[in-house]
Amino acid sequence: MQLDWRHCLYLLPTLLLVYAGSASGQSSSGHVPTIGLLGWVDCGDAPFERGLRDLGYKLGETIRIECRLAGGRYTGWPAAAQELVRLPVDIIVTGSQPSGRAAHEATDKIPIVSIVSGDPVASGLARSIAKPGGNFTGVSYYATELTAKRLELLKELIPEITRIGVLANPDLSYLPFEDDTKRAAEHFGIVQTVHYVSDAAGFKSAFAAMEAERAQAVFVLPDVMFANNVPEIATLALEHHLPMMAWGTWFTELGGVMAYSADYDQMNYRLAFYVDRILRGAKPGDLPIEQPTTFHLSINLKTARALKLEVPESLLLLADKVFE
């Protein structure tokens, strides 16, 4: 199942009109544009680079990428963003709202293209979804209803569920995830206890506390640090007999029971189209922030069996990916 981007058909000309000047990424003066990429612990972004290649760019020849890393710490992004501004670069590309926020605080001149995990308007990154204004645009994957849908799917898997442990990073308290989870849990009559983990050293005690509280599942909120520690999170969830609902397919692939999310590879791929439009002369503030209309359910049957859970046929029919 593919993401439906039909509401953004205005972008299709970028697929059809790759003329020489744009495809080469060079102006008449011979300038080779430089993209500043903000990463967490590494510089790899295969979908984004594939998007650039599909638009006719040759990495290292007609377009350059300068990458700066946060070093696995949220406090590392502001310095990394400021370094890209000082180089300078032509466009800054980021894969998360925290890194996009750091870039936005570092410059109001250089265009920023980012994946947004919260509400870009409420957070002050954009004036509106349709016309962001300023120097910020990109792709958003989050909607308030998404949290409720994850809990609804979890309740379908475990109808008797009344208590969950929520894994959250306190560094992201400014994003809407916790409030949305609280409202959704109240709606479904589920008691939720938030366990804050700001670095990998905190996972063991968080899971031990959830088991002691007799939580019936763990609900993982979006966080880059969590995404880089999925194997440990999945192992601890299994050791403590806690079915895990998460927000990225890779959680399920590596041992979580379920995940429900947009297609992250596709979102990173789409960032290349924004870069291309801006290099052609478009203003980032005039490019609407895309929102996916299709989400993917993934299920790990091996983990479900290990936890003695029987996955109902209704969920299996909804699943886009099932890991045996």
C-alpha positions as CSV (number, residue, x, y, z in Angstrom):
1,M,0.0,0.0,0.0
2,Q,1.5,3.3,-1.1
3,L,1.0,6.8,0.4
4,D,-1.5,8.9,-1.4
5,W,0.1,12.1,-2.5
6,R,-2.7,13.1,-5.0
7,H,-3.5,16.2,-3.0
8,C,-0.1,17.5,-4.0
9,L,-0.3,17.0,-7.8
10,Y,1.3,20.4,-8.2
11,L,4.6,18.7,-7.5
12,L,4.3,16.3,-10.5
13,P,6.0,18.7,-12.9
14,T,9.2,18.1,-11.1
15,L,9.1,14.5,-12.4
16,L,8.5,15.7,-16.0
17,L,10.4,18.9,-16.4
18,V,14.0,18.0,-15.4
19,Y,15.7,20.3,-17.8
20,A,19.5,20.6,-18.1
21,G,20.0,23.6,-15.8
22,S,17.9,22.2,-12.9
23,A,19.0,18.5,-13.3
24,S,22.6,19.5,-13.1
25,G,21.9,21.6,-10.0
26,Q,24.1,24.3,-11.6
27,S,23.3,27.9,-12.3
28,S,24.8,29.8,-15.2
29,S,27.6,30.9,-12.9
30,G,28.6,27.2,-12.4
31,H,27.5,27.2,-8.7
32,V,27.0,23.7,-7.4
33,P,24.3,23.8,-4.7
34,T,25.1,22.5,-1.2
35,I,22.6,20.7,0.9
36,G,23.1,20.8,4.7
37,L,21.9,17.6,6.3
38,L,21.3,17.3,10.0
39,G,21.7,13.8,11.3
40,W,21.4,12.0,14.7
41,V,24.4,9.7,14.8
42,D,25.2,9.1,11.1
43,C,24.9,10.8,7.8
44,G,23.1,8.1,5.7
45,D,19.8,9.0,4.2
46,A,19.3,6.6,1.3
47,P,15.7,7.5,0.4
48,F,16.5,11.2,0.3
49,E,19.6,10.6,-1.9
50,R,17.6,8.3,-4.1
51,G,15.0,11.0,-4.6
52,L,17.7,13.4,-5.7
53,R,19.1,10.9,-8.1
54,D,15.7,10.2,-9.6
55,L,15.4,14.0,-10.2
56,G,18.6,13.9,-12.2
57,Y,21.1,15.1,-9.6
58,K,24.5,13.5,-9.4
59,L,25.8,13.5,-5.8
60,G,29.2,15.0,-5.4
61,E,29.0,16.4,-9.0
62,T,25.9,18.5,-9.6
63,I,24.8,18.7,-5.9
64,R,26.8,18.4,-2.7
65,I,25.8,17.3,0.7
66,E,27.4,18.6,3.9
67,C,26.3,16.6,7.0
68,R,26.5,17.6,10.6
69,L,25.5,15.3,13.5
70,A,23.8,15.8,16.9
71,G,26.0,13.0,18.4
72,G,23.0,11.1,19.7
73,R,22.0,14.1,21.9
74,Y,19.1,16.6,21.4
75,T,21.4,19.2,22.8
76,G,23.8,18.6,19.9
77,W,21.5,19.7,17.2
78,P,21.6,23.5,17.7
79,A,25.4,23.6,17.4
80,A,25.2,21.3,14.3
81,A,22.6,23.5,12.7
82,Q,24.6,26.7,13.4
83,E,27.7,25.1,11.8
84,L,25.7,24.4,8.6
85,V,24.6,28.1,8.6
86,R,28.1,29.3,8.9
87,L,29.4,27.1,6.0
88,P,27.0,28.3,4.5
89,V,24.7,25.9,2.7
90,D,21.9,26.5,0.2
91,I,19.2,24.4,1.9
92,I,19.0,22.6,5.2
93,V,17.3,19.2,5.3
94,T,16.3,17.5,8.5
95,G,14.5,14.2,9.3
96,S,12.6,15.2,12.4
97,Q,10.9,18.1,14.1
98,P,13.5,18.6,16.8
99,S,16.3,18.9,14.2
100,G,14.0,21.1,12.1
101,R,13.3,23.2,15.1
102,A,17.1,23.6,15.7
103,A,17.6,24.7,12.1
104,H,14.7,27.1,12.3
105,E,16.2,28.7,15.4
106,A,19.6,28.9,13.7
107,T,18.4,30.8,10.6
108,D,15.4,32.6,9.2
109,K,17.1,33.0,5.8
110,I,18.3,29.6,4.5
111,P,15.4,27.4,3.3
112,I,14.6,24.5,5.6
113,V,13.0,21.2,4.4
114,S,12.0,18.9,7.2
115,I,9.9,16.0,8.3
116,V,7.6,17.3,11.1
117,S,6.4,15.0,13.8
118,G,4.1,17.4,15.7
119,D,2.0,20.3,14.7
120,P,4.1,22.7,12.6
121,V,1.7,25.6,13.1
122,A,1.2,25.3,16.9
123,S,5.0,25.0,17.3
124,G,5.6,28.2,15.4
125,L,7.4,26.6,12.5
126,A,4.8,27.5,9.9
127,R,1.9,29.9,9.6
128,S,-0.3,27.3,8.0
129,I,-0.1,23.9,6.4
130,A,-1.2,25.3,3.0
131,K,1.2,28.3,3.0
132,P,3.9,27.9,5.7
133,G,5.4,31.3,5.1
134,G,9.0,32.1,6.1
135,N,11.8,29.7,5.3
136,F,10.3,26.4,6.5
137,T,8.4,23.6,4.7
138,G,8.3,19.8,4.4
139,V,6.3,16.7,5.2
140,S,4.3,16.1,8.3
141,Y,3.4,12.5,9.5
142,Y,1.5,13.2,12.7
143,A,-2.2,13.8,13.4
144,T,-3.9,13.8,16.8
145,E,-6.1,11.0,15.6
146,L,-3.1,8.8,15.0
147,T,-2.5,8.2,18.8
148,A,-6.1,7.2,19.3
149,K,-5.9,4.8,16.3
150,R,-2.8,3.1,17.8
151,L,-4.6,2.6,21.1
152,E,-7.7,1.3,19.3
153,L,-5.6,-1.3,17.5
154,L,-3.9,-2.3,20.7
155,K,-7.3,-2.8,22.4
156,E,-8.4,-4.9,19.4
157,L,-5.4,-7.1,20.0
158,I,-5.9,-7.2,23.8
159,P,-9.7,-6.5,24.5
160,E,-9.2,-6.8,28.2
161,I,-6.5,-4.2,28.4
162,T,-7.0,-1.6,31.2
163,R,-3.4,-0.4,32.0
164,I,-0.5,0.6,29.8
165,G,3.0,1.9,30.4
166,V,3.9,4.8,28.1
167,L,7.6,5.2,27.1
168,A,8.4,8.9,26.5
169,N,11.4,11.1,26.2
170,P,11.2,14.2,28.5
171,D,13.3,16.1,26.0
172,L,10.2,16.1,23.7
173,S,7.7,17.4,26.2
174,Y,6.9,20.4,23.9
175,L,5.4,18.0,21.3
176,P,1.8,16.8,21.6
177,F,2.3,13.1,22.0
178,E,1.8,12.8,25.7
179,D,-1.3,14.9,25.8
180,D,-2.8,13.1,22.9
181,T,-2.0,9.7,24.6
182,K,-3.7,10.8,27.8
183,R,-6.9,11.9,26.0
184,A,-7.0,8.7,24.0
185,A,-6.4,6.5,27.0
186,E,-9.2,8.2,28.9
187,H,-11.5,7.7,26.0
188,F,-10.8,3.9,26.0
189,G,-10.9,3.6,29.7
190,I,-7.2,2.8,30.0
191,V,-5.0,3.9,32.8
192,Q,-1.7,5.1,31.4
193,T,1.5,5.7,33.4
194,V,4.3,7.7,31.6
195,H,7.9,6.5,32.1
196,Y,10.5,9.0,31.0
197,V,13.7,7.9,29.4
198,S,16.2,10.4,28.1
199,D,19.1,8.0,27.3
200,A,19.6,4.3,26.7
201,A,20.7,3.7,30.3
202,G,17.1,4.3,31.5
203,F,15.3,1.6,29.6
204,K,15.8,-1.3,32.0
205,S,14.4,0.5,35.0
206,A,11.5,1.8,33.0
207,F,10.4,-1.6,31.9
208,A,10.9,-3.1,35.3
209,A,8.6,-0.4,36.7
210,M,6.0,-1.1,34.1
211,E,6.0,-4.8,34.9
212,A,5.8,-4.0,38.7
213,E,2.8,-1.8,38.0
214,R,1.1,-4.7,36.1
215,A,1.0,-2.8,32.8
216,Q,-0.5,-5.0,30.1
217,A,1.4,-3.4,27.2
218,V,3.9,-0.7,26.4
219,F,3.0,2.3,24.2
220,V,6.1,3.9,22.7
221,L,5.9,7.6,21.7
222,P,7.8,9.0,18.7
223,D,11.5,9.8,19.5
224,V,14.7,9.7,17.5
225,M,16.6,8.2,20.5
226,F,14.1,5.4,20.8
227,A,14.4,4.8,17.1
228,N,18.1,4.2,17.5
229,N,17.6,1.7,20.3
230,V,14.9,-0.5,19.0
231,P,16.6,-3.9,19.5
232,E,17.1,-3.2,23.3
233,I,13.5,-1.8,23.6
234,A,12.1,-4.8,21.8
235,T,14.1,-7.3,23.9
236,L,13.1,-5.7,27.2
237,A,9.5,-5.6,26.2
238,L,9.6,-9.4,25.5
239,E,11.5,-10.1,28.7
240,H,8.9,-8.3,30.8
241,H,6.0,-9.8,28.9
242,L,4.8,-6.5,27.5
243,P,3.2,-6.3,24.1
244,M,4.6,-3.2,22.3
245,M,2.7,-0.8,20.1
246,A,5.1,1.6,18.4
247,W,5.2,4.2,15.6
248,G,7.5,2.8,13.0
249,T,7.5,-0.5,11.0
250,W,11.1,-1.1,12.1
251,F,9.9,-1.6,15.7
252,T,7.8,-4.5,14.5
253,E,10.5,-5.9,12.3
254,L,12.9,-6.0,15.2
255,G,10.5,-7.7,17.7
256,G,7.7,-5.4,18.7
257,V,4.1,-6.7,18.3
258,M,2.6,-3.9,16.4
259,A,3.2,-0.5,14.8
260,Y,1.0,1.9,13.0
261,S,2.6,4.7,11.0
262,A,3.1,6.6,7.8
263,D,5.9,5.4,5.4
264,Y,9.1,7.1,6.6
265,D,11.1,6.1,3.6
266,Q,8.6,7.7,1.4
267,M,8.6,10.9,3.5
268,N,12.4,11.1,3.3
269,Y,12.2,10.5,-0.4
270,R,9.7,13.3,-0.8
271,L,12.1,15.8,0.8
272,A,14.1,15.7,-2.4
273,F,11.2,17.1,-4.4
274,Y,11.0,20.1,-2.1
275,V,14.8,20.6,-2.5
276,D,14.4,20.5,-6.2
277,R,11.5,23.0,-6.2
278,I,13.5,25.4,-4.1
279,L,16.6,25.1,-6.3
280,R,14.4,26.0,-9.2
281,G,13.4,29.2,-7.5
282,A,10.3,28.4,-5.4
283,K,10.1,30.0,-2.0
284,P,9.8,27.4,0.8
285,G,7.0,29.5,2.4
286,D,4.9,29.0,-0.7
287,L,5.2,25.2,-0.7
288,P,2.4,23.5,1.3
289,I,3.4,21.0,3.9
290,E,2.4,17.5,2.8
291,Q,0.4,15.2,5.0
292,P,0.1,11.5,4.3
293,T,-3.4,10.1,4.0
294,T,-2.5,6.4,4.2
295,F,-0.9,4.7,7.2
296,H,0.6,1.2,7.6
297,L,-0.1,-1.5,10.2
298,S,2.6,-4.0,10.8
299,I,2.4,-7.1,13.0
300,N,5.0,-9.5,14.3
301,L,3.4,-12.9,14.7
302,K,6.5,-14.5,16.2
303,T,6.5,-12.0,19.0
304,A,2.7,-12.4,19.5
305,R,3.1,-16.1,19.9
306,A,6.0,-15.7,22.3
307,L,3.6,-13.5,24.4
308,K,0.8,-16.0,24.0
309,L,-1.3,-13.5,22.1
310,E,-3.7,-14.6,19.4
311,V,-3.9,-12.0,16.7
312,P,-7.5,-11.6,15.5
313,E,-8.2,-12.2,11.9
314,S,-9.5,-8.6,11.6
315,L,-6.1,-7.2,12.4
316,L,-4.3,-9.6,10.0
317,L,-6.6,-8.4,7.2
318,L,-5.7,-4.8,8.0
319,A,-2.0,-5.4,8.2
320,D,0.3,-4.2,5.4
321,K,3.2,-6.2,6.7
322,V,3.2,-9.3,8.8
323,F,6.6,-10.6,10.2
324,E,6.6,-14.3,10.9
